[in-house]
Amino acid sequence: DTAVSQTPKYLVTQMGNDKSIKCEQNLGHDTMYWYKQDSKKFLKIMFSYNNKELIINETVPNRFSPKSPDKAHLNLHINSLELGDSAVYFCASSVRTSGDYNEQFFGPGTRLTVL
Amino acid sequence: GQNIDQPTEMTATEGAIVQINCTYQTSGFNGLFWYQQHAGEAPTFLSYNVLDGLEEKGRFSSFLSRSKGYSYLLLKELQMKDSASYLCAVVDSNYQLIWGAGTKLIIKP
């Protein structure tokens, strides 16, 4: 009955590889997000996506791309991994309704280590 | 630009009261969230304020002053399990959530 789930929980890989992190939510939410949290614990939005609109944080390298097969899934694909990509990546989801608050529910996080 | 400021770290004693402040400058305002994040875990929702005043929820209360661009989270009867980071986040005019860097709260016996 997990609300937002991510796989894998831990990912260790070599520089230059391509990897994907999967995210699924069973809350019926229409908007999903990817965040990066680095060693300084600052939570940085990377993408927000619903079935109508993809909003990309302009500081995110184009090596990162979100892929959404359906409303319940938003996967994160990373090409040509670099050492600086090592961080914890959180998926989140919310209902995005104008005039109503959009509490976000977070997945457990994926700790990515690039060697 | 958009900016959220909170203290980096605070220390308090078990059983005491602590107030964590957050000031913000954003393009528009559609509410302010407080989240709690234990080390190695995901953030979890604590409170939401959109109108001025104090919202109380058990041992935790959150206050908002929109005219001052200011909020605080008040934690009473501190317990060791309250040791965590507390994140302030503001919903801007585009309904995007702007996050602060978080305040690490250390509780001592």
Backbone of each chain as ProteinMPNN parsed JSONL, in Angstrom:
{"seq_chain_A": "DTAVSQTPKYLVTQMGNDKSIKCEQNLGHDTMYWYKQDSKKFLKIMFSYNNKELIINETVPNRFSPKSPDKAHLNLHINSLELGDSAVYFCASSVRTSGDYNEQFFGPGTRLTVL", "coords_chain_A": {"N_chain_A": [[0.82, -1.197, 0.0], [2.103, 1.102, -0.475], [2.521, 4.581, -1.023], [4.104, 6.34, -2.699], [6.571, 4.998, -4.587], [9.966, 4.054, -5.223], [12.505, 2.729, -7.309], [15.84, 1.732, -8.066], [16.673, 1.484, -4.51], [19.261, 1.927, -3.794], [21.982, 2.81, -5.867], [24.827, 2.111, -7.514], [27.36, 3.033, -9.694], [29.49, 3.35, -12.607], [31.34, 6.176, -13.858], [30.173, 7.733, -16.828], [28.341, 5.825, -17.535], [24.894, 4.955, -18.401], [21.856, 5.314, -16.687], [18.704, 4.442, -15.125], [16.064, 5.545, -12.971], [13.213, 4.425, -11.363], [9.834, 5.487, -10.738], [6.773, 5.274, -9.048], [3.398, 6.1, -8.349], [0.529, 5.54, -6.37], [-1.579, 7.141, -5.717], [-3.314, 8.47, -7.275], [-2.646, 10.979, -8.107], [-2.047, 13.923, -10.136], [0.267, 15.155, -10.784], [3.765, 14.842, -10.91], [7.107, 14.751, -9.564], [10.654, 15.26, -9.71], [13.367, 15.399, -7.515], [16.625, 16.508, -6.522], [18.835, 15.829, -3.944], [21.64, 16.979, -2.492], [24.891, 16.499, -0.913], [24.911, 18.529, 0.906], [22.373, 18.638, 1.72], [20.477, 20.197, 0.501], [17.385, 20.542, -1.045], [16.607, 20.206, -4.316], [14.554, 21.132, -6.968], [14.073, 19.291, -9.921], [12.426, 18.458, -12.078], [8.982, 19.027, -12.865], [5.961, 17.425, -13.617], [2.946, 16.944, -15.336], [0.216, 15.395, -17.105], [-0.084, 17.235, -19.007], [1.892, 19.104, -19.068], [5.358, 19.72, -18.942], [7.689, 20.876, -16.761], [10.823, 22.138, -16.627], [13.646, 22.517, -14.63], [15.854, 24.949, -15.404], [18.513, 24.743, -14.799], [19.183, 22.135, -14.822], [21.158, 19.654, -16.307], [20.997, 18.529, -19.754], [21.467, 15.864, -19.858], [19.859, 14.61, -18.153], [16.674, 13.2, -18.189], [13.172, 13.101, -17.979], [10.782, 10.461, -18.108], [7.573, 9.487, -18.875], [5.466, 6.943, -18.862], [2.805, 6.686, -18.189], [0.175, 8.23, -16.173], [0.721, 7.447, -13.588], [3.388, 6.959, -13.342], [6.709, 8.184, -13.33], [9.692, 8.171, -14.648], [13.233, 8.561, -14.258], [15.799, 9.228, -16.376], [19.267, 9.019, -16.839], [21.967, 10.079, -18.658], [25.393, 9.387, -19.509], [26.779, 9.452, -16.908], [28.145, 11.494, -14.304], [30.632, 12.303, -11.773], [29.63, 14.309, -10.119], [26.965, 13.83, -10.112], [26.31, 12.217, -8.077], [24.159, 11.726, -5.447], [21.118, 11.965, -3.494], [18.119, 11.045, -4.931], [14.856, 12.103, -5.083], [11.551, 11.173, -5.716], [8.339, 12.626, -6.084], [4.817, 13.285, -5.559], [1.743, 15.044, -6.289], [-1.488, 16.633, -6.03], [-2.368, 18.924, -8.388], [-3.971, 21.624, -8.139], [-5.422, 24.579, -9.008], [-5.771, 27.157, -6.706], [-5.965, 25.472, -4.571], [-4.177, 23.792, -1.997], [-1.109, 22.067, -2.551], [0.056, 19.62, -1.226], [2.932, 17.654, -1.168], [3.806, 14.291, -1.665], [6.382, 12.19, -0.829], [8.645, 9.83, -2.283], [10.795, 7.12, -1.074], [13.373, 7.71, -1.785], [16.363, 7.491, -3.813], [19.584, 6.521, -3.53], [22.217, 7.549, -5.29], [25.394, 6.674, -6.343], [28.231, 7.62, -7.981], [31.085, 6.322, -9.327]], "CA_chain_A": [[0.0, 0.0, 0.0], [3.024, 2.24, -0.522], [1.934, 5.658, -1.803], [5.071, 6.685, -3.743], [7.676, 4.045, -4.496], [11.072, 4.269, -6.15], [13.487, 1.655, -7.416], [16.283, 1.029, -6.852], [16.928, 2.326, -3.345], [20.676, 2.271, -3.896], [22.486, 2.602, -7.219], [26.256, 2.41, -7.616], [27.702, 2.842, -11.096], [30.717, 4.0, -13.063], [31.238, 7.372, -14.698], [29.954, 7.507, -18.247], [27.22, 4.908, -17.763], [23.522, 5.468, -18.457], [21.036, 4.611, -15.716], [17.338, 4.929, -14.918], [15.412, 5.356, -11.677], [11.771, 4.34, -11.61], [8.963, 6.019, -9.701], [5.355, 4.983, -9.241], [2.518, 6.546, -7.262], [-0.818, 4.953, -6.444], [-2.453, 8.092, -5.045], [-4.199, 9.121, -8.24], [-2.212, 12.361, -8.308], [-1.852, 14.258, -11.544], [1.56, 15.801, -10.991], [4.897, 14.151, -10.288], [8.301, 15.589, -9.484], [11.954, 14.698, -9.336], [14.237, 16.281, -6.763], [17.975, 16.056, -6.191], [19.322, 16.327, -2.653], [23.078, 16.712, -2.479], [25.494, 16.232, 0.395], [24.587, 19.642, 1.794], [20.973, 18.427, 2.09], [19.571, 21.137, -0.146], [16.452, 19.847, -1.921], [16.526, 21.01, -5.542], [13.611, 20.597, -7.938], [14.616, 19.036, -11.252], [11.307, 18.453, -13.034], [7.629, 18.717, -12.44], [5.313, 16.913, -14.829], [1.658, 16.28, -15.373], [0.004, 14.897, -18.456], [-0.206, 18.36, -19.921], [2.971, 20.089, -19.004], [6.633, 19.384, -18.327], [8.451, 22.058, -16.376], [12.2, 21.719, -16.384], [14.532, 23.49, -14.02], [16.812, 25.257, -16.476], [19.885, 24.427, -14.396], [19.4, 20.689, -14.926], [21.792, 19.281, -17.586], [20.108, 17.747, -20.615], [21.737, 14.438, -19.663], [18.752, 14.107, -17.342], [15.402, 13.303, -18.902], [12.053, 12.369, -17.376], [9.971, 9.703, -19.056], [6.324, 9.142, -18.203], [4.631, 6.062, -19.665], [1.404, 6.951, -17.835], [0.038, 9.216, -15.098], [1.189, 6.922, -12.304], [4.821, 6.693, -13.395], [7.636, 9.171, -13.89], [11.03, 7.636, -14.499], [14.324, 9.512, -14.506], [16.898, 8.617, -17.113], [20.469, 9.844, -16.782], [23.011, 9.662, -19.599], [26.793, 9.8, -19.298], [26.847, 9.85, -15.508], [29.339, 12.187, -13.826], [30.83, 12.206, -10.326], [28.768, 15.287, -9.456], [25.573, 13.368, -10.084], [26.112, 11.463, -6.838], [23.204, 12.444, -4.595], [19.875, 11.218, -3.29], [17.073, 11.531, -5.829], [13.513, 11.85, -4.556], [10.353, 11.356, -6.524], [7.198, 13.081, -5.277], [3.599, 13.505, -6.346], [0.747, 15.89, -5.648], [-2.6, 17.096, -6.847], [-2.069, 20.316, -8.736], [-5.249, 22.274, -8.377], [-5.351, 26.018, -8.782], [-6.581, 27.601, -5.579], [-5.917, 24.505, -3.476], [-2.769, 23.531, -1.699], [-0.616, 20.861, -3.187], [0.99, 18.849, -0.412], [3.655, 16.662, -1.949], [4.144, 13.041, -1.006], [7.692, 11.803, -1.321], [9.126, 8.466, -2.255], [11.852, 6.88, -0.082], [14.673, 8.201, -2.259], [17.356, 6.599, -4.429], [20.938, 7.051, -3.31], [23.066, 7.282, -6.45], [26.819, 6.908, -6.156], [28.969, 7.478, -9.232], [32.506, 6.079, -9.01]], "C_chain_A": [[0.862, 1.258, 0.0], [2.487, 3.316, -1.45], [2.831, 6.035, -2.986], [6.263, 5.746, -3.563], [8.718, 4.34, -5.558], [11.939, 3.019, -6.16], [14.587, 2.088, -8.369], [16.45, 1.993, -5.682], [18.385, 2.793, -3.323], [21.15, 1.929, -5.306], [23.943, 3.048, -7.245], [26.695, 2.087, -9.033], [28.968, 3.609, -11.443], [30.403, 5.259, -13.873], [31.018, 6.985, -16.145], [28.795, 6.574, -18.554], [25.905, 5.667, -17.869], [22.681, 4.643, -17.484], [19.641, 5.227, -15.634], [16.879, 4.644, -13.497], [13.905, 5.389, -11.937], [10.982, 4.898, -10.428], [7.515, 5.714, -10.055], [4.565, 5.528, -8.065], [1.127, 5.967, -7.477], [-1.849, 5.833, -5.754], [-3.448, 8.751, -5.985], [-3.863, 10.574, -8.487], [-1.928, 12.634, -9.778], [-0.493, 14.904, -11.821], [2.642, 15.037, -10.237], [6.156, 14.997, -10.433], [9.537, 14.722, -9.292], [12.767, 15.794, -8.663], [15.616, 15.651, -6.638], [18.346, 16.663, -4.848], [20.784, 15.954, -2.522], [23.591, 16.555, -1.047], [25.228, 17.344, 1.399], [23.111, 19.645, 2.182], [20.008, 19.419, 1.479], [18.725, 20.404, -1.17], [16.205, 20.708, -3.157], [15.563, 20.364, -6.528], [14.296, 20.423, -9.291], [13.518, 19.152, -12.307], [10.0, 18.419, -12.268], [6.853, 18.389, -13.707], [3.899, 16.463, -14.531], [1.367, 15.978, -16.838], [-0.182, 16.023, -19.473], [1.067, 19.18, -20.049], [4.207, 19.511, -18.322], [7.353, 20.685, -18.025], [9.836, 21.593, -15.956], [12.936, 22.849, -15.687], [15.686, 23.718, -14.994], [18.262, 24.939, -16.088], [20.194, 22.937, -14.519], [20.031, 20.358, -16.287], [20.867, 18.413, -18.43], [20.466, 16.268, -20.643], [20.63, 13.774, -18.84], [17.455, 14.259, -18.131], [14.336, 12.492, -18.181], [11.283, 11.631, -18.466], [8.736, 9.196, -18.332], [5.472, 8.259, -19.1], [3.136, 6.244, -19.388], [1.372, 7.856, -16.609], [0.623, 8.746, -13.783], [2.695, 6.733, -12.249], [5.591, 7.887, -13.962], [9.045, 8.673, -13.605], [12.062, 8.7, -14.845], [15.455, 8.769, -15.188], [18.085, 9.57, -17.124], [21.509, 9.264, -17.735], [24.387, 10.128, -19.13], [27.015, 10.317, -17.878], [28.204, 10.455, -15.151], [29.426, 12.076, -12.309], [29.868, 13.125, -9.57], [27.296, 14.901, -9.427], [25.274, 12.562, -8.823], [25.267, 12.293, -5.875], [22.071, 11.479, -4.271], [18.805, 11.86, -4.168], [15.715, 11.111, -5.27], [12.468, 12.096, -5.636], [9.24, 11.818, -5.588], [5.989, 13.233, -6.175], [2.645, 14.388, -5.56], [-0.429, 16.073, -6.592], [-2.336, 18.557, -7.126], [-3.364, 21.001, -9.133], [-5.134, 23.753, -8.068], [-6.281, 26.408, -7.654], [-6.592, 26.631, -4.426], [-4.465, 24.133, -3.219], [-2.362, 22.173, -2.202], [0.471, 20.205, -2.367], [1.634, 17.774, -1.271], [3.974, 15.454, -1.083], [5.421, 12.51, -1.651], [7.891, 10.296, -1.297], [10.294, 8.342, -1.294], [13.229, 7.357, -0.516], [15.522, 7.101, -2.876], [18.725, 7.232, -4.233], [21.832, 6.601, -4.456], [24.511, 7.63, -6.122], [27.526, 6.63, -7.482], [30.455, 7.385, -8.902], [33.418, 6.43, -10.18]], "O_chain_A": [[0.423, 2.331, 0.413], [2.04, 3.006, -2.555], [2.382, 6.049, -4.132], [6.883, 5.715, -2.5], [8.399, 4.812, -6.65], [12.085, 2.34, -5.144], [14.31, 2.74, -9.375], [16.372, 3.207, -5.87], [18.691, 3.905, -2.892], [20.776, 0.9, -5.868], [24.249, 4.22, -7.025], [26.434, 0.991, -9.528], [29.451, 4.421, -10.654], [29.342, 5.378, -14.485], [31.608, 6.022, -16.634], [28.315, 6.524, -19.686], [25.799, 6.834, -17.492], [22.781, 3.416, -17.459], [19.428, 6.376, -16.022], [17.253, 3.636, -12.897], [13.398, 6.265, -12.638], [11.404, 4.797, -9.276], [7.088, 5.872, -11.198], [5.003, 5.434, -6.918], [0.619, 5.91, -8.596], [-2.867, 5.343, -5.265], [-4.32, 9.502, -5.55], [-4.685, 11.326, -9.012], [-1.616, 11.731, -10.555], [-0.153, 15.167, -12.974], [2.461, 14.641, -9.086], [6.251, 15.849, -11.316], [9.465, 13.604, -8.781], [12.856, 16.927, -9.138], [15.761, 14.429, -6.645], [18.191, 17.865, -4.637], [21.136, 14.777, -2.45], [22.81, 16.487, -0.098], [25.31, 17.126, 2.607], [22.651, 20.544, 2.886], [18.848, 19.487, 1.884], [19.251, 19.729, -2.055], [15.659, 21.807, -3.058], [15.723, 19.198, -6.888], [15.014, 21.312, -9.748], [13.671, 19.859, -13.303], [9.913, 17.862, -11.173], [7.066, 19.008, -14.75], [3.665, 15.698, -13.595], [2.183, 16.274, -17.71], [-0.409, 15.773, -20.656], [1.272, 19.871, -21.046], [4.113, 18.892, -17.262], [7.598, 21.496, -18.918], [9.992, 20.77, -15.055], [12.856, 24.004, -16.106], [16.401, 22.783, -15.356], [19.136, 24.874, -16.952], [21.34, 22.524, -14.341], [19.487, 20.747, -17.32], [20.055, 17.657, -17.898], [19.843, 15.495, -21.37], [20.485, 12.552, -18.832], [17.175, 15.326, -18.676], [14.563, 11.339, -17.815], [11.152, 12.112, -19.591], [8.844, 8.547, -17.292], [4.817, 8.764, -20.012], [2.303, 5.984, -20.257], [2.419, 8.209, -16.067], [0.988, 9.568, -12.943], [3.228, 6.376, -11.198], [5.175, 8.51, -14.939], [9.53, 8.743, -12.475], [11.796, 9.617, -15.622], [15.999, 7.805, -14.649], [17.938, 10.765, -17.382], [21.882, 8.096, -17.624], [24.513, 11.139, -18.439], [27.39, 11.472, -17.676], [29.252, 10.008, -15.616], [28.433, 11.793, -11.639], [29.356, 12.761, -8.511], [26.482, 15.57, -8.791], [24.115, 12.261, -8.535], [25.621, 13.422, -5.535], [22.066, 10.331, -4.714], [18.617, 13.076, -4.142], [15.461, 9.933, -5.021], [12.508, 13.09, -6.36], [9.213, 11.432, -4.419], [6.113, 13.301, -7.398], [2.719, 14.474, -4.334], [-0.377, 15.723, -7.771], [-2.106, 19.341, -6.205], [-3.79, 20.966, -10.288], [-4.775, 24.124, -6.95], [-7.452, 26.028, -7.65], [-7.176, 26.931, -3.384], [-3.633, 24.161, -4.126], [-3.169, 21.246, -2.269], [1.645, 20.219, -2.736], [0.951, 17.07, -2.015], [4.362, 15.584, 0.078], [5.513, 12.399, -2.873], [7.384, 9.59, -0.425], [10.749, 9.347, -0.748], [14.154, 7.405, 0.295], [15.412, 5.931, -2.508], [18.989, 8.336, -4.71], [22.161, 5.421, -4.576], [24.812, 8.739, -5.679], [27.426, 5.533, -8.031], [31.011, 8.28, -8.265], [34.636, 6.284, -10.078]]}, "seq_chain_B": "GQNIDQPTEMTATEGAIVQINCTYQTSGFNGLFWYQQHAGEAPTFLSYNVLDGLEEKGRFSSFLSRSKGYSYLLLKELQMKDSASYLCAVVDSNYQLIWGAGTKLIIKP", "coords_chain_B": {"N_chain_B": [[15.121, 37.575, -7.736], [14.142, 34.419, -6.285], [13.908, 33.569, -2.883], [14.514, 31.72, 0.051], [15.018, 31.769, 3.442], [16.454, 30.143, 6.205], [17.645, 29.209, 9.466], [20.72, 27.372, 9.59], [21.318, 25.391, 11.444], [20.107, 24.28, 14.636], [20.079, 23.907, 18.19], [18.518, 22.225, 20.875], [16.983, 21.402, 24.047], [15.749, 18.345, 25.331], [12.298, 18.195, 26.09], [11.993, 20.912, 26.113], [11.091, 24.031, 24.383], [11.205, 25.006, 20.978], [11.756, 27.372, 18.374], [11.648, 27.642, 14.955], [12.647, 29.695, 12.441], [11.589, 31.159, 9.315], [12.148, 33.07, 6.501], [10.965, 34.642, 3.545], [11.247, 35.543, 0.073], [9.485, 35.734, -2.662], [8.153, 35.279, -6.005], [5.107, 36.078, -5.931], [2.644, 34.447, -3.831], [1.307, 31.521, -2.614], [0.908, 30.013, -0.41], [2.522, 28.311, 2.354], [4.658, 25.717, 3.286], [5.69, 23.421, 5.852], [8.017, 20.886, 6.231], [9.197, 17.795, 7.595], [12.282, 16.116, 7.842], [13.887, 13.226, 8.529], [17.19, 11.961, 9.012], [18.453, 10.331, 6.2], [15.973, 9.681, 5.278], [12.802, 10.298, 3.556], [11.311, 13.564, 3.01], [8.544, 14.551, 5.074], [5.209, 15.721, 5.325], [4.322, 18.433, 7.43], [2.877, 20.865, 8.0], [0.678, 23.417, 6.665], [0.292, 26.742, 5.711], [-1.706, 29.41, 4.646], [-3.115, 31.642, 5.224], [-2.728, 34.494, 7.392], [-1.556, 33.999, 10.722], [-1.754, 31.614, 13.436], [-1.412, 28.129, 13.247], [-2.296, 25.299, 14.936], [-1.177, 22.066, 15.739], [-1.227, 19.553, 17.599], [1.815, 18.949, 19.221], [3.162, 20.588, 17.545], [3.221, 23.778, 15.996], [2.447, 26.215, 13.513], [3.223, 29.386, 12.199], [2.255, 32.251, 10.319], [3.071, 35.286, 8.649], [2.128, 37.145, 6.139], [2.552, 39.747, 5.262], [5.021, 40.343, 6.287], [6.573, 38.436, 5.135], [7.212, 36.028, 6.473], [7.559, 33.154, 8.506], [7.164, 30.802, 11.187], [8.034, 27.708, 12.757], [6.903, 26.069, 15.541], [7.947, 23.996, 18.06], [6.912, 22.061, 20.694], [7.48, 20.631, 23.974], [9.776, 18.994, 23.452], [11.019, 16.013, 21.977], [13.373, 13.307, 21.736], [13.08, 12.093, 19.284], [12.39, 14.163, 17.647], [14.613, 15.197, 16.544], [15.826, 16.209, 13.571], [15.793, 17.42, 10.165], [14.199, 20.459, 9.262], [12.18, 21.683, 6.839], [11.338, 24.548, 5.065], [8.983, 25.657, 2.704], [7.761, 27.462, -0.061], [4.859, 28.178, -1.978], [4.823, 29.5, -5.126], [3.676, 32.111, -7.43], [3.238, 30.671, -9.73], [2.441, 28.272, -8.827], [4.575, 26.691, -8.161], [6.791, 24.936, -6.03], [8.983, 26.385, -3.855], [11.909, 25.692, -2.246], [13.443, 25.973, 0.987], [16.763, 25.64, 2.426], [16.672, 24.118, 4.645], [16.587, 23.426, 8.204], [18.656, 22.025, 10.491], [17.799, 20.328, 13.307], [18.97, 19.678, 16.467], [18.498, 17.655, 19.204], [19.165, 17.581, 22.602], [19.704, 15.512, 25.49]], "CA_chain_B": [[15.123, 36.132, -7.589], [13.344, 33.855, -5.208], [14.804, 33.238, -1.791], [13.968, 31.236, 1.321], [16.092, 31.742, 4.434], [16.231, 29.533, 7.5], [18.946, 28.911, 10.09], [21.281, 26.092, 9.146], [21.298, 24.399, 12.527], [19.696, 24.736, 15.957], [20.178, 22.896, 19.235], [17.57, 22.445, 21.961], [16.997, 20.359, 25.078], [14.549, 17.507, 25.458], [11.285, 18.77, 26.962], [11.915, 22.371, 25.937], [10.378, 24.562, 23.219], [12.104, 25.632, 20.007], [11.096, 28.066, 17.269], [12.468, 27.664, 13.75], [12.147, 30.783, 11.609], [11.736, 31.093, 7.856], [11.754, 34.283, 5.785], [10.92, 34.329, 2.121], [10.984, 36.551, -0.958], [9.128, 34.938, -3.838], [7.258, 35.918, -6.975], [3.771, 35.636, -5.564], [2.56, 33.573, -2.656], [0.086, 30.711, -2.56], [0.961, 29.12, 0.736], [3.841, 27.931, 2.878], [4.702, 24.382, 3.888], [6.795, 22.915, 6.656], [8.231, 19.445, 6.126], [10.226, 17.218, 8.471], [13.072, 15.08, 7.178], [14.874, 12.527, 9.33], [18.387, 11.6, 8.256], [18.331, 9.147, 5.371], [14.582, 9.407, 4.932], [12.133, 11.283, 2.713], [10.558, 14.601, 3.722], [7.128, 14.281, 5.333], [4.422, 16.927, 5.512], [3.954, 18.831, 8.784], [1.849, 21.908, 8.086], [0.468, 24.317, 5.537], [-0.346, 28.021, 6.055], [-1.921, 30.339, 3.531], [-3.629, 32.866, 5.844], [-1.954, 34.937, 8.544], [-1.959, 33.491, 12.023], [-1.14, 30.418, 14.008], [-2.105, 26.852, 13.08], [-1.769, 24.382, 15.934], [-1.433, 20.646, 15.474], [-0.519, 18.788, 18.621], [2.998, 19.626, 19.776], [3.721, 21.473, 16.521], [2.4, 24.902, 15.534], [3.098, 27.004, 12.469], [2.725, 30.768, 12.145], [2.535, 32.953, 9.064], [2.773, 36.697, 8.431], [2.389, 37.392, 4.712], [3.072, 41.106, 5.067], [6.441, 40.34, 6.668], [7.274, 37.358, 4.453], [7.826, 35.354, 7.623], [6.864, 32.047, 9.146], [7.951, 29.991, 12.105], [7.535, 26.415, 13.23], [7.116, 25.983, 16.986], [7.885, 22.624, 18.542], [6.829, 22.05, 22.155], [7.736, 19.343, 24.662], [10.663, 18.323, 22.517], [11.403, 14.628, 22.198], [14.585, 12.967, 20.996], [12.699, 11.743, 17.911], [12.206, 15.39, 16.868], [15.879, 15.504, 15.875], [15.594, 16.058, 12.136], [15.838, 18.697, 9.446], [12.879, 21.038, 9.044], [12.264, 22.388, 5.569], [10.314, 25.539, 4.753], [8.798, 25.728, 1.253], [6.722, 28.424, -0.434], [4.231, 28.002, -3.287], [4.868, 30.815, -5.756], [2.512, 32.479, -8.244], [3.052, 29.617, -10.736], [2.179, 27.041, -8.078], [5.798, 25.92, -8.0], [7.231, 24.91, -4.64], [10.35, 26.875, -3.68], [12.363, 25.104, -0.984], [14.585, 26.443, 1.745], [17.834, 24.645, 2.569], [16.395, 23.286, 5.807], [17.231, 23.679, 9.501], [18.93, 20.79, 11.221], [17.51, 20.496, 14.728], [19.618, 18.687, 17.321], [17.902, 17.613, 20.536], [20.066, 17.006, 23.596], [18.972, 15.062, 26.686]], "C_chain_B": [[14.296, 35.695, -6.409], [14.287, 33.341, -4.135], [14.039, 32.801, -0.552], [15.129, 31.132, 2.284], [15.634, 31.077, 5.721], [17.591, 29.283, 8.119], [19.414, 27.52, 9.684], [21.116, 25.012, 10.202], [20.852, 25.049, 13.832], [19.823, 23.564, 16.93], [19.198, 23.241, 20.346], [17.605, 21.239, 22.89], [15.67, 19.617, 25.099], [13.59, 18.132, 26.467], [11.079, 20.252, 26.788], [11.073, 22.734, 24.708], [11.414, 25.183, 22.277], [11.284, 26.248, 18.88], [12.064, 28.149, 16.095], [11.862, 28.69, 12.789], [12.424, 30.558, 10.132], [11.288, 32.433, 7.269], [11.855, 33.998, 4.299], [10.7, 35.576, 1.277], [10.734, 35.772, -2.237], [8.249, 35.754, -4.773], [5.867, 35.381, -6.723], [3.806, 34.679, -4.384], [1.217, 32.846, -2.699], [0.163, 29.679, -1.446], [2.377, 28.745, 1.119], [3.727, 26.596, 3.587], [5.873, 24.267, 4.845], [6.816, 21.396, 6.494], [9.299, 19.044, 7.141], [10.973, 16.142, 7.692], [14.083, 14.503, 8.154], [16.018, 12.088, 8.422], [18.159, 10.305, 7.48], [16.916, 8.802, 4.95], [14.014, 10.516, 4.049], [11.48, 12.373, 3.563], [9.112, 14.175, 3.935], [6.432, 15.573, 5.73], [4.125, 17.172, 6.988], [2.777, 19.801, 8.794], [1.791, 22.729, 6.814], [-0.238, 25.564, 6.055], [-0.525, 28.842, 4.797], [-2.49, 31.668, 4.052], [-2.765, 33.222, 7.048], [-2.483, 34.289, 9.821], [-1.281, 32.183, 12.354], [-2.029, 29.202, 13.764], [-1.476, 25.862, 14.049], [-2.164, 22.95, 15.6], [-0.614, 19.84, 16.463], [0.647, 19.574, 19.195], [3.594, 20.645, 18.805], [2.714, 22.565, 16.16], [3.171, 25.631, 14.453], [2.396, 28.345, 12.352], [3.117, 31.39, 10.826], [2.176, 34.43, 9.176], [3.122, 37.014, 6.991], [2.98, 38.776, 4.481], [4.57, 41.185, 5.384], [7.233, 39.275, 5.919], [7.967, 36.443, 5.456], [6.927, 34.243, 8.129], [7.77, 31.459, 10.22], [7.222, 28.7, 12.417], [7.9, 26.319, 14.701], [6.937, 24.536, 17.422], [7.926, 22.65, 20.064], [7.152, 20.659, 22.694], [8.631, 18.45, 23.803], [11.004, 16.907, 22.964], [12.63, 14.329, 21.336], [14.256, 12.671, 19.524], [12.442, 12.966, 17.03], [13.512, 15.843, 16.216], [15.746, 15.177, 14.392], [15.897, 17.397, 11.477], [14.419, 19.154, 9.187], [12.974, 21.987, 7.852], [11.061, 23.31, 5.396], [10.207, 25.611, 3.234], [7.6, 26.613, 0.936], [6.178, 28.112, -1.82], [4.174, 29.367, -3.959], [3.652, 31.036, -6.664], [2.233, 31.465, -9.347], [2.753, 28.263, -10.115], [3.382, 26.106, -8.089], [6.246, 26.027, -6.554], [8.698, 25.311, -4.579], [10.819, 26.45, -2.299], [13.489, 25.892, -0.347], [15.592, 25.312, 1.901], [17.633, 23.758, 3.788], [17.171, 23.7, 7.039], [17.409, 22.347, 10.193], [18.734, 21.05, 12.706], [18.126, 19.336, 15.502], [19.006, 18.785, 18.704], [18.871, 16.926, 21.485], [19.283, 16.602, 24.846], [19.083, 16.076, 27.827]], "O_chain_B": [[13.811, 36.516, -5.631], [15.328, 32.755, -4.431], [13.054, 33.424, -0.157], [16.126, 30.477, 1.983], [14.575, 31.396, 6.26], [18.586, 29.157, 7.406], [18.609, 26.614, 9.464], [20.812, 23.861, 9.888], [21.17, 26.206, 14.107], [19.694, 22.4, 16.552], [19.06, 24.406, 20.72], [18.178, 20.199, 22.565], [14.606, 20.207, 24.908], [13.996, 18.547, 27.553], [10.086, 20.798, 27.268], [10.44, 21.881, 24.087], [12.378, 25.807, 22.723], [10.249, 25.711, 18.484], [13.171, 28.668, 16.231], [10.708, 28.564, 12.38], [13.366, 29.861, 9.754], [10.167, 32.875, 7.518], [12.702, 33.227, 3.849], [10.056, 36.534, 1.706], [11.66, 35.216, -2.826], [7.679, 36.775, -4.389], [5.496, 34.334, -7.253], [4.86, 34.174, -3.998], [0.153, 33.457, -2.804], [-0.44, 28.609, -1.529], [3.306, 28.847, 0.318], [2.817, 26.374, 4.385], [6.904, 24.92, 4.68], [5.793, 20.721, 6.603], [10.176, 19.831, 7.496], [10.364, 15.353, 6.97], [15.02, 15.187, 8.564], [15.834, 11.872, 7.224], [17.723, 9.303, 8.047], [16.679, 7.76, 4.34], [14.66, 11.539, 3.824], [11.132, 12.127, 4.718], [8.522, 13.516, 3.079], [7.02, 16.419, 6.403], [3.731, 16.259, 7.713], [1.797, 19.589, 9.507], [2.719, 22.736, 6.005], [-1.246, 25.465, 6.756], [0.389, 28.958, 3.981], [-2.359, 32.699, 3.392], [-2.144, 32.348, 7.652], [-3.683, 34.064, 9.978], [-0.375, 31.718, 11.662], [-3.23, 29.228, 14.032], [-0.272, 25.612, 13.997], [-3.304, 22.66, 15.235], [0.537, 19.49, 16.203], [0.491, 20.724, 19.605], [4.427, 21.465, 19.191], [1.516, 22.309, 16.035], [4.402, 25.663, 14.471], [1.169, 28.441, 12.397], [4.179, 31.096, 10.278], [1.131, 34.791, 9.717], [4.3, 37.139, 6.655], [3.819, 38.954, 3.597], [5.29, 42.001, 4.81], [8.455, 39.217, 6.056], [9.148, 36.122, 5.314], [5.703, 34.375, 8.173], [8.991, 31.604, 10.165], [5.996, 28.606, 12.354], [9.065, 26.468, 15.07], [5.895, 23.929, 17.177], [8.858, 23.194, 20.658], [7.103, 19.66, 21.976], [8.285, 17.314, 23.479], [11.24, 16.637, 24.141], [12.888, 15.006, 20.341], [15.053, 12.962, 18.633], [12.292, 12.837, 15.815], [13.509, 16.779, 15.417], [15.575, 14.019, 14.01], [16.215, 18.379, 12.149], [13.535, 18.339, 8.924], [13.737, 22.953, 7.857], [9.914, 22.895, 5.562], [11.226, 25.626, 2.544], [6.558, 26.523, 1.585], [6.944, 27.814, -2.737], [3.554, 30.292, -3.435], [2.714, 30.239, -6.659], [1.112, 31.4, -9.853], [2.803, 27.234, -10.789], [3.233, 24.886, -8.033], [6.102, 27.076, -5.926], [9.554, 24.659, -5.178], [10.202, 26.803, -1.294], [14.372, 26.412, -1.03], [15.309, 24.166, 1.551], [18.334, 22.76, 3.955], [18.268, 24.252, 6.943], [16.443, 21.628, 10.45], [19.417, 21.888, 13.294], [17.844, 18.169, 15.231], [18.99, 19.856, 19.312], [19.343, 15.823, 21.211], [18.317, 17.267, 25.22], [18.528, 15.857, 28.904]]}, "name": "protein", "num_of_chains": 2, "seq": "DTAVSQTPKYLVTQMGNDKSIKCEQNLGHDTMYWYKQDSKKFLKIMFSYNNKELIINETVPNRFSPKSPDKAHLNLHINSLELGDSAVYFCASSVRTSGDYNEQFFGPGTRLTVLGQNIDQPTEMTATEGAIVQINCTYQTSGFNGLFWYQQHAGEAPTFLSYNVLDGLEEKGRFSSFLSRSKGYSYLLLKELQMKDSASYLCAVVDSNYQLIWGAGTKLIIKP"}
